[in-house]
Amino acid sequence: MLRLWGTKMDRISTQSRSQNMRNIRSKDTNPEMRVRQMVYALGYRYRLHVKSLPGCPDLVFRSRRRVLFVHGCFWHQHNGCHDAHTPKSRLSYWGPKLKRNAERDTRNVRLLKKMGWATLIVWACEIEDERRLTSKLQEFLG
């Protein structure tokens, strides 16, 4: 389905948009669930969302001192990805919001590295190529 953003056909009410945004989850998203299934199928076991670590990583492999984040391309501004666009409306809100997200991610990765943890970020757009992602996960966890 072709969507033309910003056209009259695509505009929705403020209340509908607000409800859509409230429904977006930060945990147990479809990309995260797919990565968890892949990692489990590879034979690795992990802990979820360990709050004592910076950034509350999505998957934590304590014995290997490795953490994995599953990031949405829009919310975390994946460089070069077509999904990492900036909305055309409310630029005064979205610009700083998305910039803060990216800065927070960078800070958390830096803190984790200082603590001796290796980190891997899996972007939502990478999940489509399962073979490539499986290889990337095995290399990181192996």
N, C-alpha and C positions, 0 to 999 in steps of 0.2 A: 504494500500500500504506500503510495506516494503521499507524503505529508508536506504541505507548504506552510512553514511556520510564519506566523505574522499575517496570514490572510484572514479574511472575515470568516471563512469556513472553519478555521482552526481555533479561533478565539473561544475561550470558555469564560464563564463567570468567575469573579473573584472568589466566591465561596467554593466553587468546584475546584479551582486551582489550589486553594488552601487545603481542601480535603485531600487532594492528590498528594500534596507535599507532606501532610501528616501521615499518610500511609506508607511513606518510604521508610524502610527499616535500616538499621545500622548493623544488625546481626542476623545471621541465618538467611542471607540473601541468596538468590538463585546461583550467582557465580560462586559464592562462598560454599554453598552446599555441593556444587559440582567438584570444586577443588578438594573438599573434604572426602568425597567419595573416591576420587582418584588417588589421593594420598593413602587412604585406608586400603584400597585395592592393591597398592604397591607394597603393603605390609608394614607401613609405619603407623605408630600410635602417637597420639598428641593430646594436649590439653587445649581447651577453648577459652579464649578471651581472658587471659590472666591479667587481672587488674593491677597486680603489683609491678608489672613491667610497663615502661613508658609506651604510650599509645595503645595499650590493651590489645596486643597482637591477636589476630584471628586464630592462628594455630601456633602452639608452642611445643617444641620438642626439647624438653629439659635436658635429657641425657646427652643430646647432641649440641646443646647450647645454640639452637637455631630457632628463629621465629619467622612466621610467614604472614604477610598482610594480603588480603584480597581487596583491591581498591576499584571502585567504580571510576571509569574514565572521566565522567563529567565532574563528580564531586571532588576528585583529587587531581584534576587537570593533567591528564596523561599527555605529555608533549607529543605533538604530531598526530594525535588520534582525532578522527572526525567527530567523535562523541564529546570531546573536551572543548566545546564551544562556550562562548559567553552569551547568556541570554541578551536579547535586544532591548527588553524592557527592564526597568529598575536597575540600571547600571550602577547607580550609587550604592545599591545594596549588594548585588551579585559580584561586582569586581572585587571589593575588599573581602567578601565572604570566601570566595574561591581562593583568593591569594592567601588568606589566613590558613585555610585547610592545607594548602601545599607547603606553607612555611612550617606548620605544626608537624606534618609528616616528615619533613627534612630534619627537624629538631629531634623527633622521636627516634629516627634511625640513627642519628649521631649519638644520642644518649645510649641506645642499645649497644652500639659498637664499643663505646667507652666501657660498658659493663661486661664486654666480652661475648656478646651475642652476635651471630651472623644473621643478617636479615635478607629476605627475598620479598619483593613486591610482585604479585600476580595481578595484572590488569584485567578487567572484565572482558576486554576485546581479545585477549590472548586465549580465552577458554574455548573458542570455536575450533582451534587447531589442537585437538587432543593429543595427537602424536608428538607434536613439538613441545607442548606443555608437560607431558609425561616425562619426556627427556630432560627438560629443564628442572623438574621436581626431583628426579632421580640424581641428577648431577649435584643439586644443592644439598640433598639429604644424605647422599651416599657417603 
